[in-house]
Every structure is written in structure tokens, then in C-alpha cells.
Amino acid sequence: MQPEDIKAMIETGMPGAEVTVSGDGSHFDVTIVSPEFEGKTMVQEQQMVNSLLYEKITSGEIHAINIKAYTPDEWKTASQLRIS
């Protein structure tokens, strides 16, 4: 599995999201900025993303995924603090 594949899956499931993915084939780091995260808890954000990748996770194609999810406002603040 390539980072571009995961990026495409997330962008399909969350149109308009800004997605960055890096990884080595089975372990991935994902950063997503989307207004869909407004009012959601961190657990709910993780669940949203995991649901988009469920088949790949359960099949073992994705072994580990580190998700950083931000609303646009949270991302603006995180970017100013150089957190990603």
C-alpha cells in the first residue's frame, strides 16, 4: 500500500479535506484538516478516519496508522506553533 492510495481513500470519503500521508508500506502517518471534525472528540475523529480505511486495516494492508486530525481553525493554530 502506498501513501498516495491512503490519501486518495481519505479524500474520497472526506471531500475537501487537506490530507498528507507518509509511510513505509504498512505503517503510516496521516494529517487531515477538515471542517467535518468540528465539534467532534478526538475519538470520534479517529473513528471517522478509521472507517474510511477499515477494509485495508482489517486485511492487514495497513498495519499501523498514526492520525492527526484538525479542524481548519485548529490547523491554523497548530501551524503557527509549528505542530503537525
PDB file of N, CA, C and O in Angstrom:
ATOM      1  N   MET A   1       0.855  -1.173   0.000  1.00  0.00           N
ATOM      2  CA  MET A   1       0.000   0.000   0.000  1.00  0.00           C
ATOM      3  C   MET A   1       0.900   1.234   0.000  1.00  0.00           C
ATOM      4  O   MET A   1       1.877   1.305   0.746  1.00  0.00           O
ATOM      5  N   GLN A   2       0.563   2.184  -0.830  1.00  0.00           N
ATOM      6  CA  GLN A   2       1.350   3.406  -0.956  1.00  0.00           C
ATOM      7  C   GLN A   2       0.639   4.572  -0.259  1.00  0.00           C
ATOM      8  O   GLN A   2      -0.587   4.575  -0.157  1.00  0.00           O
ATOM      9  N   PRO A   3       1.403   5.559   0.220  1.00  0.00           N
ATOM     10  CA  PRO A   3       0.780   6.723   0.854  1.00  0.00           C
ATOM     11  C   PRO A   3      -0.267   7.399  -0.030  1.00  0.00           C
ATOM     12  O   PRO A   3      -1.282   7.889   0.465  1.00  0.00           O
ATOM     13  N   GLU A   4      -0.016   7.424  -1.341  1.00  0.00           N
ATOM     14  CA  GLU A   4      -0.957   8.063  -2.267  1.00  0.00           C
ATOM     15  C   GLU A   4      -2.309   7.350  -2.266  1.00  0.00           C
ATOM     16  O   GLU A   4      -3.351   7.983  -2.430  1.00  0.00           O
ATOM     17  N   ASP A   5      -2.284   6.019  -2.078  1.00  0.00           N
ATOM     18  CA  ASP A   5      -3.529   5.243  -2.038  1.00  0.00           C
ATOM     19  C   ASP A   5      -4.378   5.638  -0.831  1.00  0.00           C
ATOM     20  O   ASP A   5      -5.591   5.818  -0.939  1.00  0.00           O
ATOM     21  N   ILE A   6      -3.722   5.770   0.311  1.00  0.00           N
ATOM     22  CA  ILE A   6      -4.431   6.152   1.529  1.00  0.00           C
ATOM     23  C   ILE A   6      -4.965   7.575   1.402  1.00  0.00           C
ATOM     24  O   ILE A   6      -6.098   7.860   1.791  1.00  0.00           O
ATOM     25  N   LYS A   7      -4.142   8.459   0.857  1.00  0.00           N
ATOM     26  CA  LYS A   7      -4.563   9.854   0.643  1.00  0.00           C
ATOM     27  C   LYS A   7      -5.823   9.890  -0.214  1.00  0.00           C
ATOM     28  O   LYS A   7      -6.769  10.610   0.105  1.00  0.00           O
ATOM     29  N   ALA A   8      -5.841   9.125  -1.291  1.00  0.00           N
ATOM     30  CA  ALA A   8      -6.997   9.104  -2.195  1.00  0.00           C
ATOM     31  C   ALA A   8      -8.236   8.553  -1.491  1.00  0.00           C
ATOM     32  O   ALA A   8      -9.336   9.070  -1.685  1.00  0.00           O
ATOM     33  N   MET A   9      -8.072   7.519  -0.685  1.00  0.00           N
ATOM     34  CA  MET A   9      -9.209   6.934   0.027  1.00  0.00           C
ATOM     35  C   MET A   9      -9.814   7.950   1.001  1.00  0.00           C
ATOM     36  O   MET A   9     -11.036   8.069   1.099  1.00  0.00           O
ATOM     37  N   ILE A  10      -8.966   8.672   1.713  1.00  0.00           N
ATOM     38  CA  ILE A  10      -9.467   9.660   2.676  1.00  0.00           C
ATOM     39  C   ILE A  10     -10.124  10.826   1.946  1.00  0.00           C
ATOM     40  O   ILE A  10     -11.197  11.279   2.343  1.00  0.00           O
ATOM     41  N   GLU A  11      -9.492  11.312   0.888  1.00  0.00           N
ATOM     42  CA  GLU A  11     -10.062  12.434   0.135  1.00  0.00           C
ATOM     43  C   GLU A  11     -11.397  12.067  -0.502  1.00  0.00           C
ATOM     44  O   GLU A  11     -12.277  12.919  -0.625  1.00  0.00           O
ATOM     45  N   THR A  12     -11.557  10.817  -0.906  1.00  0.00           N
ATOM     46  CA  THR A  12     -12.835  10.364  -1.463  1.00  0.00           C
ATOM     47  C   THR A  12     -13.916  10.369  -0.397  1.00  0.00           C
ATOM     48  O   THR A  12     -15.049  10.778  -0.652  1.00  0.00           O
ATOM     49  N   GLY A  13     -13.564   9.913   0.796  1.00  0.00           N
ATOM     50  CA  GLY A  13     -14.528   9.833   1.888  1.00  0.00           C
ATOM     51  C   GLY A  13     -14.786  11.143   2.596  1.00  0.00           C
ATOM     52  O   GLY A  13     -15.811  11.309   3.257  1.00  0.00           O
ATOM     53  N   MET A  14     -13.851  12.080   2.458  1.00  0.00           N
ATOM     54  CA  MET A  14     -13.977  13.391   3.104  1.00  0.00           C
ATOM     55  C   MET A  14     -13.643  14.477   2.074  1.00  0.00           C
ATOM     56  O   MET A  14     -12.584  15.100   2.152  1.00  0.00           O
ATOM     57  N   PRO A  15     -14.532  14.701   1.123  1.00  0.00           N
ATOM     58  CA  PRO A  15     -14.266  15.696   0.083  1.00  0.00           C
ATOM     59  C   PRO A  15     -13.912  17.057   0.689  1.00  0.00           C
ATOM     60  O   PRO A  15     -14.547  17.519   1.637  1.00  0.00           O
ATOM     61  N   GLY A  16     -12.905  17.671   0.129  1.00  0.00           N
ATOM     62  CA  GLY A  16     -12.480  18.992   0.594  1.00  0.00           C
ATOM     63  C   GLY A  16     -11.445  18.962   1.706  1.00  0.00           C
ATOM     64  O   GLY A  16     -10.922  20.006   2.096  1.00  0.00           O
ATOM     65  N   ALA A  17     -11.147  17.778   2.217  1.00  0.00           N
ATOM     66  CA  ALA A  17     -10.141  17.667   3.277  1.00  0.00           C
ATOM     67  C   ALA A  17      -8.750  17.865   2.691  1.00  0.00           C
ATOM     68  O   ALA A  17      -8.482  17.494   1.548  1.00  0.00           O
ATOM     69  N   GLU A  18      -7.871  18.455   3.490  1.00  0.00           N
ATOM     70  CA  GLU A  18      -6.456  18.550   3.135  1.00  0.00           C
ATOM     71  C   GLU A  18      -5.778  17.361   3.813  1.00  0.00           C
ATOM     72  O   GLU A  18      -5.829  17.231   5.036  1.00  0.00           O
ATOM     73  N   VAL A  19      -5.146  16.495   3.023  1.00  0.00           N
ATOM     74  CA  VAL A  19      -4.600  15.253   3.543  1.00  0.00           C
ATOM     75  C   VAL A  19      -3.124  15.128   3.171  1.00  0.00           C
ATOM     76  O   VAL A  19      -2.733  15.351   2.026  1.00  0.00           O
ATOM     77  N   THR A  20      -2.317  14.768   4.167  1.00  0.00           N
ATOM     78  CA  THR A  20      -0.904  14.468   3.951  1.00  0.00           C
ATOM     79  C   THR A  20      -0.640  13.091   4.544  1.00  0.00           C
ATOM     80  O   THR A  20      -1.016  12.812   5.683  1.00  0.00           O
ATOM     81  N   VAL A  21       0.011  12.229   3.761  1.00  0.00           N
ATOM     82  CA  VAL A  21       0.295  10.870   4.222  1.00  0.00           C
ATOM     83  C   VAL A  21       1.757  10.537   3.935  1.00  0.00           C
ATOM     84  O   VAL A  21       2.268  10.800   2.846  1.00  0.00           O
ATOM     85  N   SER A  22       2.412   9.958   4.927  1.00  0.00           N
ATOM     86  CA  SER A  22       3.753   9.420   4.717  1.00  0.00           C
ATOM     87  C   SER A  22       3.793   8.037   5.342  1.00  0.00           C
ATOM     88  O   SER A  22       3.014   7.737   6.247  1.00  0.00           O
ATOM     89  N   GLY A  23       4.696   7.197   4.864  1.00  0.00           N
ATOM     90  CA  GLY A  23       4.785   5.867   5.434  1.00  0.00           C
ATOM     91  C   GLY A  23       5.651   4.949   4.619  1.00  0.00           C
ATOM     92  O   GLY A  23       6.186   5.326   3.576  1.00  0.00           O
ATOM     93  N   ASP A  24       5.784   3.712   5.120  1.00  0.00           N
ATOM     94  CA  ASP A  24       6.709   2.759   4.523  1.00  0.00           C
ATOM     95  C   ASP A  24       6.044   1.549   3.880  1.00  0.00           C
ATOM     96  O   ASP A  24       6.730   0.576   3.564  1.00  0.00           O
ATOM     97  N   GLY A  25       4.760   1.578   3.681  1.00  0.00           N
ATOM     98  CA  GLY A  25       4.084   0.456   3.054  1.00  0.00           C
ATOM     99  C   GLY A  25       3.060  -0.214   3.951  1.00  0.00           C
ATOM    100  O   GLY A  25       2.066  -0.744   3.454  1.00  0.00           O
ATOM    101  N   SER A  26       3.278  -0.205   5.269  1.00  0.00           N
ATOM    102  CA  SER A  26       2.284  -0.764   6.175  1.00  0.00           C
ATOM    103  C   SER A  26       2.088   0.089   7.425  1.00  0.00           C
ATOM    104  O   SER A  26       1.107  -0.086   8.147  1.00  0.00           O
ATOM    105  N   HIS A  27       3.013   1.010   7.683  1.00  0.00           N
ATOM    106  CA  HIS A  27       2.915   1.949   8.809  1.00  0.00           C
ATOM    107  C   HIS A  27       2.834   3.361   8.214  1.00  0.00           C
ATOM    108  O   HIS A  27       3.671   3.756   7.402  1.00  0.00           O
ATOM    109  N   PHE A  28       1.810   4.110   8.637  1.00  0.00           N
ATOM    110  CA  PHE A  28       1.585   5.409   8.017  1.00  0.00           C
ATOM    111  C   PHE A  28       1.312   6.501   9.044  1.00  0.00           C
ATOM    112  O   PHE A  28       0.751   6.247  10.110  1.00  0.00           O
ATOM    113  N   ASP A  29       1.718   7.716   8.702  1.00  0.00           N
ATOM    114  CA  ASP A  29       1.393   8.924   9.460  1.00  0.00           C
ATOM    115  C   ASP A  29       0.486   9.751   8.572  1.00  0.00           C
ATOM    116  O   ASP A  29       0.819  10.041   7.423  1.00  0.00           O
ATOM    117  N   VAL A  30      -0.665  10.130   9.112  1.00  0.00           N
ATOM    118  CA  VAL A  30      -1.667  10.858   8.337  1.00  0.00           C
ATOM    119  C   VAL A  30      -2.033  12.146   9.073  1.00  0.00           C
ATOM    120  O   VAL A  30      -2.309  12.130  10.272  1.00  0.00           O
ATOM    121  N   THR A  31      -2.030  13.249   8.348  1.00  0.00           N
ATOM    122  CA  THR A  31      -2.511  14.524   8.878  1.00  0.00           C
ATOM    123  C   THR A  31      -3.680  14.951   8.003  1.00  0.00           C
ATOM    124  O   THR A  31      -3.568  15.011   6.779  1.00  0.00           O
ATOM    125  N   ILE A  32      -4.809  15.247   8.652  1.00  0.00           N
ATOM    126  CA  ILE A  32      -6.019  15.622   7.923  1.00  0.00           C
ATOM    127  C   ILE A  32      -6.577  16.910   8.516  1.00  0.00           C
ATOM    128  O   ILE A  32      -6.713  17.048   9.732  1.00  0.00           O
ATOM    129  N   VAL A  33      -6.894  17.838   7.638  1.00  0.00           N
ATOM    130  CA  VAL A  33      -7.545  19.085   8.045  1.00  0.00           C
ATOM    131  C   VAL A  33      -8.899  19.111   7.349  1.00  0.00           C
ATOM    132  O   VAL A  33      -8.979  19.106   6.121  1.00  0.00           O
ATOM    133  N   SER A  34      -9.970  19.138   8.156  1.00  0.00           N
ATOM    134  CA  SER A  34     -11.310  19.110   7.576  1.00  0.00           C
ATOM    135  C   SER A  34     -12.317  19.784   8.505  1.00  0.00           C
ATOM    136  O   SER A  34     -12.256  19.614   9.723  1.00  0.00           O
ATOM    137  N   PRO A  35     -13.238  20.545   7.929  1.00  0.00           N
ATOM    138  CA  PRO A  35     -14.305  21.116   8.744  1.00  0.00           C
ATOM    139  C   PRO A  35     -15.238  20.036   9.302  1.00  0.00           C
ATOM    140  O   PRO A  35     -16.001  20.306  10.230  1.00  0.00           O
ATOM    141  N   GLU A  36     -15.189  18.825   8.756  1.00  0.00           N
ATOM    142  CA  GLU A  36     -16.023  17.727   9.264  1.00  0.00           C
ATOM    143  C   GLU A  36     -15.659  17.347  10.700  1.00  0.00           C
ATOM    144  O   GLU A  36     -16.434  16.671  11.377  1.00  0.00           O
ATOM    145  N   PHE A  37     -14.491  17.775  11.165  1.00  0.00           N
ATOM    146  CA  PHE A  37     -14.069  17.466  12.533  1.00  0.00           C
ATOM    147  C   PHE A  37     -14.622  18.451  13.565  1.00  0.00           C
ATOM    148  O   PHE A  37     -14.440  18.254  14.766  1.00  0.00           O
ATOM    149  N   GLU A  38     -15.297  19.508  13.103  1.00  0.00           N
ATOM    150  CA  GLU A  38     -15.871  20.492  14.026  1.00  0.00           C
ATOM    151  C   GLU A  38     -16.806  19.814  15.019  1.00  0.00           C
ATOM    152  O   GLU A  38     -17.696  19.059  14.627  1.00  0.00           O
ATOM    153  N   GLY A  39     -16.601  20.085  16.305  1.00  0.00           N
ATOM    154  CA  GLY A  39     -17.471  19.567  17.343  1.00  0.00           C
ATOM    155  C   GLY A  39     -17.271  18.102  17.690  1.00  0.00           C
ATOM    156  O   GLY A  39     -18.003  17.556  18.515  1.00  0.00           O
ATOM    157  N   LYS A  40     -16.288  17.460  17.071  1.00  0.00           N
ATOM    158  CA  LYS A  40     -16.025  16.050  17.323  1.00  0.00           C
ATOM    159  C   LYS A  40     -14.927  15.896  18.384  1.00  0.00           C
ATOM    160  O   LYS A  40     -14.034  16.734  18.506  1.00  0.00           O
ATOM    161  N   THR A  41     -15.023  14.797  19.147  1.00  0.00           N
ATOM    162  CA  THR A  41     -13.946  14.472  20.078  1.00  0.00           C
ATOM    163  C   THR A  41     -12.817  13.814  19.289  1.00  0.00           C
ATOM    164  O   THR A  41     -12.992  13.434  18.131  1.00  0.00           O
ATOM    165  N   MET A  42     -11.662  13.687  19.929  1.00  0.00           N
ATOM    166  CA  MET A  42     -10.537  13.048  19.270  1.00  0.00           C
ATOM    167  C   MET A  42     -10.892  11.607  18.880  1.00  0.00           C
ATOM    168  O   MET A  42     -10.521  11.143  17.802  1.00  0.00           O
ATOM    169  N   VAL A  43     -11.600  10.915  19.745  1.00  0.00           N
ATOM    170  CA  VAL A  43     -12.011   9.539  19.449  1.00  0.00           C
ATOM    171  C   VAL A  43     -12.926   9.508  18.225  1.00  0.00           C
ATOM    172  O   VAL A  43     -12.762   8.656  17.352  1.00  0.00           O
ATOM    173  N   GLN A  44     -13.880  10.425  18.156  1.00  0.00           N
ATOM    174  CA  GLN A  44     -14.789  10.469  17.011  1.00  0.00           C
ATOM    175  C   GLN A  44     -14.025  10.770  15.716  1.00  0.00           C
ATOM    176  O   GLN A  44     -14.333  10.208  14.665  1.00  0.00           O
ATOM    177  N   GLU A  45     -13.037  11.651  15.797  1.00  0.00           N
ATOM    178  CA  GLU A  45     -12.220  11.961  14.613  1.00  0.00           C
ATOM    179  C   GLU A  45     -11.480  10.714  14.141  1.00  0.00           C
ATOM    180  O   GLU A  45     -11.461  10.412  12.948  1.00  0.00           O
ATOM    181  N   GLN A  46     -10.870   9.989  15.083  1.00  0.00           N
ATOM    182  CA  GLN A  46     -10.147   8.762  14.750  1.00  0.00           C
ATOM    183  C   GLN A  46     -11.097   7.740  14.121  1.00  0.00           C
ATOM    184  O   GLN A  46     -10.751   7.077  13.143  1.00  0.00           O
ATOM    185  N   GLN A  47     -12.289   7.622  14.692  1.00  0.00           N
ATOM    186  CA  GLN A  47     -13.275   6.670  14.172  1.00  0.00           C
ATOM    187  C   GLN A  47     -13.686   7.034  12.746  1.00  0.00           C
ATOM    188  O   GLN A  47     -13.860   6.154  11.903  1.00  0.00           O
ATOM    189  N   MET A  48     -13.841   8.327  12.480  1.00  0.00           N
ATOM    190  CA  MET A  48     -14.212   8.766  11.138  1.00  0.00           C
ATOM    191  C   MET A  48     -13.168   8.321  10.115  1.00  0.00           C
ATOM    192  O   MET A  48     -13.501   7.787   9.057  1.00  0.00           O
ATOM    193  N   VAL A  49     -11.908   8.550  10.450  1.00  0.00           N
ATOM    194  CA  VAL A  49     -10.831   8.201   9.523  1.00  0.00           C
ATOM    195  C   VAL A  49     -10.682   6.681   9.424  1.00  0.00           C
ATOM    196  O   VAL A  49     -10.550   6.142   8.325  1.00  0.00           O
ATOM    197  N   ASN A  50     -10.703   5.998  10.554  1.00  0.00           N
ATOM    198  CA  ASN A  50     -10.577   4.538  10.534  1.00  0.00           C
ATOM    199  C   ASN A  50     -11.681   3.890   9.713  1.00  0.00           C
ATOM    200  O   ASN A  50     -11.443   2.882   9.048  1.00  0.00           O
ATOM    201  N   SER A  51     -12.888   4.452   9.749  1.00  0.00           N
ATOM    202  CA  SER A  51     -13.985   3.872   8.971  1.00  0.00           C
ATOM    203  C   SER A  51     -13.710   3.944   7.473  1.00  0.00           C
ATOM    204  O   SER A  51     -14.153   3.078   6.719  1.00  0.00           O
ATOM    205  N   LEU A  52     -12.983   4.968   7.036  1.00  0.00           N
ATOM    206  CA  LEU A  52     -12.648   5.105   5.626  1.00  0.00           C
ATOM    207  C   LEU A  52     -11.602   4.080   5.186  1.00  0.00           C
ATOM    208  O   LEU A  52     -11.533   3.711   4.013  1.00  0.00           O
ATOM    209  N   LEU A  53     -10.795   3.631   6.138  1.00  0.00           N
ATOM    210  CA  LEU A  53      -9.693   2.717   5.840  1.00  0.00           C
ATOM    211  C   LEU A  53      -9.941   1.307   6.381  1.00  0.00           C
ATOM    212  O   LEU A  53      -9.042   0.466   6.366  1.00  0.00           O
ATOM    213  N   TYR A  54     -11.149   1.055   6.851  1.00  0.00           N
ATOM    214  CA  TYR A  54     -11.478  -0.174   7.563  1.00  0.00           C
ATOM    215  C   TYR A  54     -11.040  -1.446   6.830  1.00  0.00           C
ATOM    216  O   TYR A  54     -10.406  -2.318   7.425  1.00  0.00           O
ATOM    217  N   GLU A  55     -11.374  -1.552   5.555  1.00  0.00           N
ATOM    218  CA  GLU A  55     -11.043  -2.766   4.802  1.00  0.00           C
ATOM    219  C   GLU A  55      -9.544  -3.002   4.735  1.00  0.00           C
ATOM    220  O   GLU A  55      -9.089  -4.141   4.842  1.00  0.00           O
ATOM    221  N   LYS A  56      -8.782  -1.948   4.561  1.00  0.00           N
ATOM    222  CA  LYS A  56      -7.323  -2.076   4.454  1.00  0.00           C
ATOM    223  C   LYS A  56      -6.706  -2.394   5.815  1.00  0.00           C
ATOM    224  O   LYS A  56      -5.696  -3.094   5.892  1.00  0.00           O
ATOM    225  N   ILE A  57      -7.306  -1.884   6.880  1.00  0.00           N
ATOM    226  CA  ILE A  57      -6.813  -2.169   8.225  1.00  0.00           C
ATOM    227  C   ILE A  57      -7.109  -3.622   8.585  1.00  0.00           C
ATOM    228  O   ILE A  57      -6.230  -4.334   9.071  1.00  0.00           O
ATOM    229  N   THR A  58      -8.343  -4.064   8.346  1.00  0.00           N
ATOM    230  CA  THR A  58      -8.719  -5.434   8.717  1.00  0.00           C
ATOM    231  C   THR A  58      -8.032  -6.487   7.848  1.00  0.00           C
ATOM    232  O   THR A  58      -7.830  -7.617   8.293  1.00  0.00           O
ATOM    233  N   SER A  59      -7.675  -6.129   6.623  1.00  0.00           N
ATOM    234  CA  SER A  59      -6.982  -7.072   5.742  1.00  0.00           C
ATOM    235  C   SER A  59      -5.494  -7.170   6.081  1.00  0.00           C
ATOM    236  O   SER A  59      -4.812  -8.096   5.640  1.00  0.00           O
ATOM    237  N   GLY A  60      -4.993  -6.210   6.866  1.00  0.00           N
ATOM    238  CA  GLY A  60      -3.581  -6.200   7.217  1.00  0.00           C
ATOM    239  C   GLY A  60      -2.724  -5.380   6.276  1.00  0.00           C
ATOM    240  O   GLY A  60      -1.520  -5.248   6.498  1.00  0.00           O
ATOM    241  N   GLU A  61      -3.328  -4.817   5.211  1.00  0.00           N
ATOM    242  CA  GLU A  61      -2.549  -3.975   4.301  1.00  0.00           C
ATOM    243  C   GLU A  61      -2.014  -2.745   5.019  1.00  0.00           C
ATOM    244  O   GLU A  61      -0.917  -2.268   4.729  1.00  0.00           O
ATOM    245  N   ILE A  62      -2.808  -2.235   5.964  1.00  0.00           N
ATOM    246  CA  ILE A  62      -2.357  -1.155   6.838  1.00  0.00           C
ATOM    247  C   ILE A  62      -2.171  -1.781   8.210  1.00  0.00           C
ATOM    248  O   ILE A  62      -3.133  -2.216   8.843  1.00  0.00           O
ATOM    249  N   HIS A  63      -0.933  -1.822   8.659  1.00  0.00           N
ATOM    250  CA  HIS A  63      -0.644  -2.425   9.953  1.00  0.00           C
ATOM    251  C   HIS A  63      -0.795  -1.415  11.090  1.00  0.00           C
ATOM    252  O   HIS A  63      -1.319  -1.738  12.156  1.00  0.00           O
ATOM    253  N   ALA A  64      -0.332  -0.198  10.849  1.00  0.00           N
ATOM    254  CA  ALA A  64      -0.406   0.847  11.877  1.00  0.00           C
ATOM    255  C   ALA A  64      -0.616   2.194  11.199  1.00  0.00           C
ATOM    256  O   ALA A  64      -0.062   2.476  10.136  1.00  0.00           O
ATOM    257  N   ILE A  65      -1.430   3.012  11.847  1.00  0.00           N
ATOM    258  CA  ILE A  65      -1.699   4.342  11.308  1.00  0.00           C
ATOM    259  C   ILE A  65      -1.758   5.339  12.454  1.00  0.00           C
ATOM    260  O   ILE A  65      -2.455   5.134  13.447  1.00  0.00           O
ATOM    261  N   ASN A  66      -1.019   6.411  12.292  1.00  0.00           N
ATOM    262  CA  ASN A  66      -0.990   7.492  13.272  1.00  0.00           C
ATOM    263  C   ASN A  66      -1.770   8.653  12.654  1.00  0.00           C
ATOM    264  O   ASN A  66      -1.353   9.218  11.642  1.00  0.00           O
ATOM    265  N   ILE A  67      -2.895   9.005  13.262  1.00  0.00           N
ATOM    266  CA  ILE A  67      -3.791  10.016  12.699  1.00  0.00           C
ATOM    267  C   ILE A  67      -3.720  11.296  13.512  1.00  0.00           C
ATOM    268  O   ILE A  67      -3.878  11.287  14.733  1.00  0.00           O
ATOM    269  N   LYS A  68      -3.480  12.392  12.816  1.00  0.00           N
ATOM    270  CA  LYS A  68      -3.571  13.718  13.416  1.00  0.00           C
ATOM    271  C   LYS A  68      -4.671  14.450  12.662  1.00  0.00           C
ATOM    272  O   LYS A  68      -4.537  14.740  11.473  1.00  0.00           O
ATOM    273  N   ALA A  69      -5.754  14.744  13.358  1.00  0.00           N
ATOM    274  CA  ALA A  69      -6.927  15.356  12.733  1.00  0.00           C
ATOM    275  C   ALA A  69      -7.139  16.754  13.294  1.00  0.00           C
ATOM    276  O   ALA A  69      -7.075  16.963  14.505  1.00  0.00           O
ATOM    277  N   TYR A  70      -7.390  17.705  12.409  1.00  0.00           N
ATOM    278  CA  TYR A  70      -7.573  19.092  12.798  1.00  0.00           C
ATOM    279  C   TYR A  70      -8.764  19.714  12.079  1.00  0.00           C
ATOM    280  O   TYR A  70      -9.057  19.380  10.931  1.00  0.00           O
ATOM    281  N   THR A  71      -9.436  20.614  12.764  1.00  0.00           N
ATOM    282  CA  THR A  71     -10.372  21.499  12.079  1.00  0.00           C
ATOM    283  C   THR A  71      -9.503  22.577  11.427  1.00  0.00           C
ATOM    284  O   THR A  71      -8.332  22.709  11.782  1.00  0.00           O
ATOM    285  N   PRO A  72     -10.044  23.347  10.487  1.00  0.00           N
ATOM    286  CA  PRO A  72      -9.242  24.423   9.895  1.00  0.00           C
ATOM    287  C   PRO A  72      -8.707  25.409  10.948  1.00  0.00           C
ATOM    288  O   PRO A  72      -7.564  25.852  10.837  1.00  0.00           O
ATOM    289  N   ASP A  73      -9.501  25.757  11.957  1.00  0.00           N
ATOM    290  CA  ASP A  73      -9.037  26.670  12.998  1.00  0.00           C
ATOM    291  C   ASP A  73      -7.923  26.039  13.837  1.00  0.00           C
ATOM    292  O   ASP A  73      -6.934  26.696  14.162  1.00  0.00           O
ATOM    293  N   GLU A  74      -8.092  24.764  14.183  1.00  0.00           N
ATOM    294  CA  GLU A  74      -7.052  24.070  14.950  1.00  0.00           C
ATOM    295  C   GLU A  74      -5.756  24.002  14.150  1.00  0.00           C
ATOM    296  O   GLU A  74      -4.668  24.159  14.704  1.00  0.00           O
ATOM    297  N   TRP A  75      -5.877  23.767  12.839  1.00  0.00           N
ATOM    298  CA  TRP A  75      -4.697  23.681  11.984  1.00  0.00           C
ATOM    299  C   TRP A  75      -3.990  25.030  11.898  1.00  0.00           C
ATOM    300  O   TRP A  75      -2.762  25.102  11.907  1.00  0.00           O
ATOM    301  N   LYS A  76      -4.772  26.085  11.816  1.00  0.00           N
ATOM    302  CA  LYS A  76      -4.182  27.427  11.768  1.00  0.00           C
ATOM    303  C   LYS A  76      -3.327  27.658  13.030  1.00  0.00           C
ATOM    304  O   LYS A  76      -2.199  28.142  12.939  1.00  0.00           O
ATOM    305  N   THR A  77      -3.862  27.315  14.177  1.00  0.00           N
ATOM    306  CA  THR A  77      -3.131  27.469  15.439  1.00  0.00           C
ATOM    307  C   THR A  77      -1.914  26.535  15.482  1.00  0.00           C
ATOM    308  O   THR A  77      -0.817  26.957  15.848  1.00  0.00           O
ATOM    309  N   ALA A  78      -2.113  25.269  15.106  1.00  0.00           N
ATOM    310  CA  ALA A  78      -1.022  24.293  15.132  1.00  0.00           C
ATOM    311  C   ALA A  78       0.105  24.710  14.181  1.00  0.00           C
ATOM    312  O   ALA A  78       1.284  24.548  14.497  1.00  0.00           O
ATOM    313  N   SER A  79      -0.260  25.238  13.032  1.00  0.00           N
ATOM    314  CA  SER A  79       0.746  25.679  12.049  1.00  0.00           C
ATOM    315  C   SER A  79       1.575  26.837  12.591  1.00  0.00           C
ATOM    316  O   SER A  79       2.783  26.909  12.370  1.00  0.00           O
ATOM    317  N   GLN A  80       0.911  27.738  13.301  1.00  0.00           N
ATOM    318  CA  GLN A  80       1.620  28.868  13.891  1.00  0.00           C
ATOM    319  C   GLN A  80       2.593  28.411  14.976  1.00  0.00           C
ATOM    320  O   GLN A  80       3.632  29.034  15.191  1.00  0.00           O
ATOM    321  N   LEU A  81       2.244  27.315  15.659  1.00  0.00           N
ATOM    322  CA  LEU A  81       3.095  26.767  16.713  1.00  0.00           C
ATOM    323  C   LEU A  81       4.084  25.745  16.161  1.00  0.00           C
ATOM    324  O   LEU A  81       4.910  25.201  16.894  1.00  0.00           O
ATOM    325  N   ARG A  82       3.983  25.494  14.845  1.00  0.00           N
ATOM    326  CA  ARG A  82       4.828  24.508  14.154  1.00  0.00           C
ATOM    327  C   ARG A  82       4.602  23.094  14.658  1.00  0.00           C
ATOM    328  O   ARG A  82       5.544  22.313  14.794  1.00  0.00           O
ATOM    329  N   ILE A  83       3.352  22.773  14.931  1.00  0.00           N
ATOM    330  CA  ILE A  83       2.956  21.424  15.342  1.00  0.00           C
ATOM    331  C   ILE A  83       2.270  20.789  14.139  1.00  0.00           C
ATOM    332  O   ILE A  83       1.453  21.423  13.472  1.00  0.00           O
ATOM    333  N   SER A  84       2.606  19.542  13.871  1.00  0.00           N
ATOM    334  CA  SER A  84       1.910  18.837  12.773  1.00  0.00           C
ATOM    335  C   SER A  84       1.723  17.400  13.120  1.00  0.00           C
ATOM    336  O   SER A  84       1.161  16.643  12.329  1.00  0.00           O
TER     337      SER A  84
END
